[in-house]
């Protein structure tokens, strides 16, 4: 038990580091070496490959001639002072997520505030715009977080999102170690429905993991964080960008081969496995060994799950993507699997199935399911104000120009 606790603690710390930091560590340290040549080829990147995979080429921020222009702003009047920022509820590479109350309508929102300079330094503006584009398409699906509108100041981007306070799936897994099969089935079904909807829009999600899966106040799944989504992937289309989170990378991604939407079904298998067993399927504290496991180790399933669950995991965690469950008819194959036979999919999408767990939140101010590491942090005073225009530097002006067209406000029928 002590060893398992140590492994779990190490796993949680390692996961927070992110893929880019891990690749940098492995690429610069021989102490993490692995003899398998394919793993070495992943970890021992030559400088051009490393820059391509991690977007860390230290070139200057884009000039105005390299603008990402998504059209005129639909909501030019929105500004930070419209909100009363109450608590930090999440953090990422480029900024923070805050609980905020709109001063006019008193509604609560999760406002994602991103630093333009940090985004431009890592050449991630395309991912941020991709997230914004995907959010615009997702407002009508029950298990995807909704974007109300976005706006920008000279130095920051703001996403005004649905406020979801039932906690991350990762948070609940940490507390309970694993879930019983009916609960895991319910979550997997709602996740699969969300992924199937994204695929119907020719979007591959690419970063499914328990940290990106939230529970709403009733206990339904809400998928969030669309920064690694890839748009315009037709049913037989592929992409080849090396991205994701180490524990959930599919073999074809590690092989640096073209991959398709079945990468999301691999990740669903990994998350379902983790819900049932407490750790991802090929997990090792040594990431090089974990990559070797993903590429070469056969899937091992302990006998404490049903035959239907076993069959589903074997289909989703098939290393050959051309034989993986979902490779032919995508979501239809998942939906029709015997493991999901207790699920009425129409009732599921209508939220008529009572969730197996109720977070029991008392209202928007109930933050019991958020990590105190975030909520105890003071809200930065700079979040809710724009810099004095006389003090805006040239680099901040360039940052502002790189995100022309970011702002968005939905048409009124988006809420109907």
C-alpha positions as CSV (number, residue, x, y, z in Angstrom):
1,X,0.0,0.0,0.0
2,X,2.9,2.4,0.8
3,X,4.4,1.7,-2.6
4,X,1.1,2.4,-4.3
5,X,0.7,5.7,-2.4
6,X,4.2,6.7,-3.4
7,X,3.5,5.9,-7.0
8,X,0.2,7.8,-6.9
9,X,1.8,10.9,-5.4
10,X,4.7,10.8,-7.9
11,X,2.1,10.3,-10.7
12,X,0.1,13.4,-9.6
13,X,3.3,15.6,-9.3
14,X,4.7,14.4,-12.6
15,X,1.4,14.9,-14.5
16,X,1.3,18.6,-13.5
17,X,4.7,19.2,-15.1
18,X,3.3,18.9,-18.6
19,X,4.6,17.2,-21.8
20,X,6.9,20.0,-22.9
21,X,8.7,20.1,-19.5
22,X,9.1,16.3,-19.5
23,X,10.5,16.2,-23.0
24,X,13.0,18.9,-22.1
25,X,14.2,17.0,-19.1
26,X,14.6,13.8,-21.0
27,X,16.3,15.4,-24.0
28,X,18.9,17.0,-21.7
29,X,19.5,14.2,-19.2
30,X,21.0,10.8,-19.7
31,X,20.0,9.6,-16.3
32,X,16.5,8.9,-17.6
33,X,17.8,6.9,-20.6
34,X,15.9,3.9,-22.0
35,X,17.5,1.3,-24.2
36,X,14.5,0.9,-26.5
37,X,15.5,2.7,-29.8
38,X,12.0,4.1,-30.4
39,X,11.8,5.6,-27.0
40,X,15.3,7.1,-27.5
41,X,14.2,8.6,-30.8
42,X,11.3,10.3,-28.9
43,X,13.4,11.5,-26.0
44,X,16.7,12.4,-27.7
45,X,15.4,15.0,-30.0
46,X,17.7,16.9,-32.3
47,X,17.3,20.7,-31.9
48,X,15.1,21.2,-35.1
49,X,12.7,18.5,-34.0
50,X,12.6,19.7,-30.5
51,X,11.7,23.2,-31.6
52,X,9.0,21.8,-33.9
53,X,7.4,19.6,-31.3
54,X,7.5,22.1,-28.4
55,X,7.1,25.4,-30.2
56,X,10.1,26.8,-28.3
57,X,12.0,28.4,-31.2
58,X,13.1,31.6,-29.5
59,X,12.2,33.8,-32.5
60,X,10.7,37.3,-31.7
61,X,6.9,37.7,-31.3
62,X,4.9,38.0,-34.5
63,X,4.8,41.4,-36.1
64,X,1.5,43.1,-37.2
65,X,2.0,41.5,-40.6
66,X,1.6,38.1,-39.0
67,X,-1.8,38.8,-37.4
68,X,-4.3,36.1,-36.7
69,X,-7.5,37.9,-38.0
70,X,-10.7,36.1,-37.3
71,X,-12.8,39.1,-38.2
72,X,-14.1,42.2,-36.4
73,X,-14.9,42.0,-32.8
74,X,-18.5,41.1,-32.0
75,X,-18.4,42.5,-28.5
76,X,-16.2,45.6,-28.4
77,X,-17.8,47.0,-25.2
78,X,-16.8,44.1,-22.9
79,X,-14.1,44.9,-20.4
80,X,-12.5,43.4,-17.3
81,X,-14.2,46.0,-15.0
82,X,-17.6,44.4,-16.0
83,X,-16.7,41.6,-13.5
84,X,-16.0,41.2,-9.8
85,X,-13.3,38.6,-9.7
86,X,-13.8,36.5,-6.6
87,X,-11.5,33.5,-6.5
88,X,-8.7,31.7,-8.4
89,X,-10.1,28.3,-9.4
90,X,-7.5,27.1,-11.8
91,X,-4.0,27.8,-13.3
92,X,-2.3,27.0,-16.5
93,X,0.8,27.8,-18.6
94,X,-0.5,31.1,-19.8
95,X,-2.8,32.4,-17.1
96,X,-5.5,31.6,-14.6
97,X,-9.2,30.7,-14.4
98,X,-11.2,32.8,-12.0
99,X,-14.7,32.7,-10.5
100,X,-16.3,36.0,-11.4
101,X,-19.7,37.7,-10.9
102,X,-20.9,40.0,-13.6
103,X,-21.6,43.4,-12.1
104,X,-24.8,44.0,-14.1
105,X,-26.7,40.7,-14.2
106,X,-25.1,39.1,-11.0
107,X,-24.4,35.8,-13.0
108,X,-21.4,33.7,-12.1
109,X,-18.9,32.8,-14.8
110,X,-15.5,31.1,-15.0
111,X,-13.3,33.6,-16.7
112,X,-10.1,32.3,-18.2
113,X,-7.5,35.1,-18.3
114,X,-4.4,34.5,-20.5
115,X,-1.2,36.6,-20.8
116,X,-0.6,37.5,-24.4
117,X,3.2,37.8,-23.9
118,X,3.4,34.3,-22.4
119,X,1.4,32.9,-25.3
120,X,3.5,34.6,-27.9
121,X,6.8,33.7,-26.3
122,X,5.9,30.0,-26.7
123,X,4.4,30.6,-30.1
124,X,1.0,29.2,-29.0
125,X,-1.3,31.8,-30.4
126,X,-2.7,29.3,-32.9
127,X,-3.7,26.9,-30.1
128,X,-5.4,29.7,-28.3
129,X,-7.3,30.7,-31.4
130,X,-8.1,27.0,-32.0
131,X,-9.6,26.8,-28.5
132,X,-11.7,29.9,-29.2
133,X,-12.9,28.5,-32.5
134,X,-13.9,25.1,-31.0
135,X,-15.7,26.8,-28.1
136,X,-17.8,28.7,-30.6
137,X,-19.0,25.4,-32.1
138,X,-19.8,23.7,-28.8
139,X,-22.4,25.9,-27.2
140,X,-25.3,23.4,-27.8
141,X,-23.8,20.2,-26.5
142,X,-24.7,19.1,-23.0
143,X,-21.3,17.8,-22.1
144,X,-19.1,20.5,-23.4
145,X,-18.3,23.8,-21.6
146,X,-20.0,26.8,-23.2
147,X,-18.3,30.1,-24.2
148,X,-20.5,33.1,-23.5
149,X,-18.1,35.6,-25.2
150,X,-14.5,36.6,-25.3
151,X,-12.7,39.9,-25.3
152,X,-9.2,41.3,-24.9
153,X,-7.2,44.1,-23.5
154,X,-3.7,45.2,-24.7
155,X,-2.0,42.5,-22.7
156,X,-4.6,39.8,-21.9
157,X,-7.2,37.6,-23.5
158,X,-10.5,36.8,-21.6
159,X,-12.7,33.7,-22.2
160,X,-16.1,34.1,-20.4
161,X,-17.2,30.4,-19.8
162,X,-19.8,28.4,-18.0
163,X,-19.0,28.1,-14.3
164,X,-18.7,24.5,-13.4
165,X,-18.1,23.7,-9.7
166,X,-18.6,19.9,-9.2
167,X,-14.8,19.4,-9.4
168,X,-12.4,17.8,-11.8
169,X,-12.7,14.0,-12.4
170,X,-9.1,13.9,-11.4
171,X,-9.9,15.5,-8.0
172,X,-12.6,12.8,-7.3
173,X,-10.4,10.0,-8.5
174,X,-7.6,11.2,-6.1
175,X,-10.1,11.0,-3.2
176,X,-11.7,7.7,-4.1
177,X,-8.8,5.9,-5.9
178,X,-11.2,4.2,-8.3
179,X,-14.9,4.0,-9.3
180,X,-17.3,1.1,-9.4
181,X,-18.2,-0.1,-12.9
182,X,-21.7,1.5,-13.2
183,X,-20.2,4.9,-12.2
184,X,-17.3,4.6,-14.6
185,X,-19.7,3.5,-17.4
186,X,-21.9,6.6,-16.9
187,X,-18.9,9.0,-17.1
188,X,-17.4,7.1,-20.1
189,X,-20.8,7.3,-21.9
190,X,-21.1,11.1,-21.4
191,X,-17.4,11.6,-22.4
192,X,-17.9,9.4,-25.5
193,X,-21.0,11.4,-26.5
194,X,-19.0,14.7,-26.3
195,X,-16.1,13.2,-28.3
196,X,-18.5,11.9,-30.9
197,X,-20.1,15.3,-31.2
198,X,-16.6,16.9,-31.7
199,X,-15.8,14.3,-34.4
200,X,-19.1,15.1,-36.2
201,X,-17.7,18.7,-36.5
202,X,-14.4,17.2,-37.8
203,X,-12.6,18.2,-34.6
204,X,-10.1,15.8,-32.8
205,X,-9.8,16.6,-29.1
206,X,-6.3,15.0,-28.5
207,X,-6.0,15.8,-24.8
208,X,-8.6,13.7,-22.9
209,X,-7.5,13.2,-19.3
210,X,-9.2,13.4,-15.9
211,X,-8.0,17.0,-15.3
212,X,-9.9,18.2,-18.4
213,X,-13.2,16.5,-17.4
214,X,-15.3,18.4,-14.9
215,X,-18.5,17.5,-13.0
216,X,-21.3,20.0,-13.0
217,X,-23.4,20.7,-9.8
218,X,-25.6,17.7,-10.6
219,X,-22.8,15.3,-11.3
220,X,-22.8,15.3,-15.2
221,X,-19.6,15.4,-17.2
222,X,-18.4,18.7,-18.8
223,X,-15.4,18.5,-21.1
224,X,-13.2,21.6,-21.1
225,X,-9.9,23.0,-22.3
226,X,-9.8,22.8,-26.1
227,X,-6.3,24.2,-26.6
228,X,-5.0,21.0,-28.3
229,X,-8.0,20.4,-30.5
230,X,-7.3,19.9,-34.2
231,X,-9.9,21.3,-36.6
232,X,-10.9,20.2,-40.1
233,X,-10.0,16.5,-39.7
234,X,-12.3,14.6,-42.1
235,X,-13.5,11.1,-41.2
236,X,-10.4,9.6,-43.0
237,X,-8.1,12.5,-42.4
238,X,-4.9,12.5,-40.3
239,X,-2.6,14.9,-38.6
240,X,0.9,14.5,-37.1
241,X,1.6,17.1,-34.4
242,X,3.3,15.5,-31.4
243,X,1.1,16.7,-28.5
244,X,-0.9,15.4,-25.5
245,X,-0.2,14.3,-22.0
246,X,2.4,11.5,-21.4
247,X,0.2,9.0,-19.6
248,X,-2.4,9.1,-22.4
249,X,-0.3,9.3,-25.6
250,X,-1.4,6.8,-28.2
251,X,1.3,4.5,-29.7
252,X,0.9,6.2,-33.1
253,X,1.6,9.6,-31.6
254,X,4.8,8.2,-29.9
255,X,5.8,6.6,-33.2
256,X,5.5,10.1,-34.7
257,X,3.2,8.6,-37.4
258,X,0.1,10.3,-38.9
259,X,-2.9,9.7,-36.6
260,X,-6.6,10.2,-36.9
261,X,-9.7,10.6,-34.7
262,X,-9.2,7.1,-33.2
263,X,-6.5,8.8,-31.0
264,X,-9.5,10.1,-28.9
265,X,-10.8,6.5,-28.5
266,X,-7.4,5.4,-27.2
267,X,-7.6,8.2,-24.6
268,X,-11.1,7.2,-23.6
269,X,-9.8,3.7,-23.0
270,X,-7.0,5.1,-20.9
271,X,-9.4,7.2,-18.8
272,X,-11.9,4.3,-18.4
273,X,-9.0,2.1,-17.3
274,X,-7.9,4.7,-14.8
275,X,-11.4,5.1,-13.4
276,X,-11.6,1.3,-12.9
277,X,-8.1,0.6,-11.6
278,X,-6.8,3.9,-10.2
279,X,-3.8,4.5,-12.5
280,X,-3.5,4.9,-16.3
281,X,-3.0,1.6,-18.2
282,X,0.8,1.7,-18.9
283,X,1.8,3.9,-16.1
284,X,5.4,4.0,-14.7
285,X,7.1,6.6,-12.6
286,X,9.9,6.5,-15.2
287,X,8.4,8.2,-18.2
288,X,10.8,6.6,-20.6
289,X,9.7,3.2,-19.3
290,X,6.1,4.3,-19.6
291,X,6.6,5.2,-23.3
292,X,8.2,1.8,-23.8
293,X,5.2,0.2,-22.1
294,X,2.7,2.1,-24.4
295,X,4.6,1.0,-27.5
296,X,5.4,-2.6,-26.6
297,X,3.8,-4.0,-23.4
298,X,0.6,-6.0,-23.9
299,X,-2.4,-4.7,-22.1
300,X,-2.9,-6.4,-18.8
301,X,-6.3,-6.5,-17.1
302,X,-6.9,-7.7,-13.6
303,X,-9.9,-10.0,-13.2
304,X,-12.0,-7.6,-11.1
305,X,-14.0,-6.2,-14.0
306,X,-16.8,-7.6,-16.2
307,X,-16.2,-9.3,-19.5
308,X,-17.9,-6.4,-21.2
309,X,-15.5,-3.9,-19.6
310,X,-12.6,-6.1,-20.5
311,X,-13.7,-6.4,-24.1
312,X,-14.2,-2.6,-24.4
313,X,-10.8,-1.8,-22.9
314,X,-9.1,-4.3,-25.3
315,X,-10.9,-2.6,-28.2
316,X,-10.1,1.0,-27.2
317,X,-6.5,0.3,-26.1
318,X,-5.6,-1.6,-29.3
319,X,-2.1,-0.4,-30.3
320,X,-2.9,-0.7,-34.0
321,X,-5.2,2.2,-34.8
322,X,-6.5,0.5,-37.9
323,X,-7.9,-2.3,-35.6
324,X,-9.0,0.0,-32.7
325,X,-12.6,0.2,-31.7
326,X,-14.1,3.2,-33.6
327,X,-11.8,3.0,-36.6
328,X,-14.6,2.2,-39.0
329,X,-17.8,3.9,-37.8
330,X,-16.3,6.1,-35.1
331,X,-18.8,6.9,-32.2
332,X,-21.4,4.4,-33.5
333,X,-19.1,1.6,-32.7
334,X,-18.5,2.9,-29.2
335,X,-22.2,3.5,-28.6
336,X,-23.2,0.0,-29.7
337,X,-20.6,-1.9,-27.6
338,X,-22.2,-4.3,-25.1
339,X,-20.5,-2.4,-22.2
340,X,-22.9,0.5,-22.9
341,X,-26.0,-1.7,-23.3
342,X,-27.6,-0.3,-20.1
343,X,-27.3,3.2,-21.5
344,X,-30.3,4.9,-23.2
345,X,-28.3,7.4,-25.3
346,X,-31.3,9.7,-25.9
347,X,-31.9,9.9,-22.2
348,X,-28.2,10.4,-21.5
349,X,-27.9,13.4,-23.9
350,X,-31.1,14.8,-22.4
351,X,-29.6,14.5,-18.9
352,X,-32.5,12.3,-17.9
353,X,-30.3,9.7,-16.3
354,X,-29.5,10.5,-12.6
355,X,-25.8,10.8,-12.1
356,X,-24.3,8.1,-9.8
357,X,-22.6,10.8,-7.7
358,X,-23.9,14.2,-6.6
359,X,-21.3,16.8,-5.7
360,X,-23.8,18.4,-3.3
361,X,-22.7,21.9,-3.9
362,X,-24.8,24.5,-2.1
363,X,-24.4,27.3,-4.7
364,X,-21.8,29.2,-6.8
365,X,-19.8,30.2,-3.7
366,X,-19.4,26.5,-2.7
367,X,-15.7,25.8,-3.7
368,X,-15.3,22.5,-1.8
369,X,-14.4,20.6,-4.9
370,X,-11.6,23.0,-6.0
371,X,-8.0,22.5,-5.0
372,X,-7.2,24.9,-2.1
373,X,-3.8,25.4,-3.8
374,X,-5.9,27.6,-6.2
375,X,-8.7,29.0,-4.1
376,X,-6.4,30.2,-1.3
377,X,-4.3,32.2,-3.8
378,X,-5.0,36.0,-3.8
379,X,-6.8,37.3,-6.9
380,X,-4.2,39.4,-8.8
381,X,-5.2,43.1,-8.8
382,X,-4.1,43.3,-12.4
383,X,-6.8,40.8,-13.6
384,X,-9.7,43.3,-13.5
385,X,-8.1,46.4,-14.9
386,X,-6.5,47.4,-18.2
387,X,-3.1,49.0,-18.3
388,X,-2.8,52.7,-18.8
389,X,-2.4,53.2,-22.6
390,X,0.5,55.6,-22.0
391,X,2.4,52.8,-20.3
392,X,1.8,50.1,-23.0
393,X,5.1,48.9,-24.4
394,X,5.8,48.1,-28.0
395,X,5.9,44.4,-27.3
396,X,2.4,44.6,-25.7
397,X,1.2,46.5,-28.7
398,X,2.5,43.7,-30.9
399,X,0.7,41.2,-28.7
400,X,-2.5,43.1,-29.0
401,X,-2.2,43.2,-32.8
402,X,-1.5,39.4,-33.0
403,X,-5.0,38.7,-31.6
404,X,-7.1,40.9,-33.7
405,X,-10.6,39.4,-34.0
406,X,-10.4,37.4,-30.8
407,X,-13.4,38.9,-29.2
408,X,-16.7,37.1,-29.6
409,X,-20.3,37.5,-28.6
410,X,-22.9,34.8,-29.6
411,X,-26.1,35.6,-31.4
412,X,-29.1,35.6,-29.1
413,X,-30.4,32.3,-30.6
414,X,-27.3,30.5,-29.2
415,X,-29.0,30.6,-25.8
416,X,-32.3,29.2,-27.0
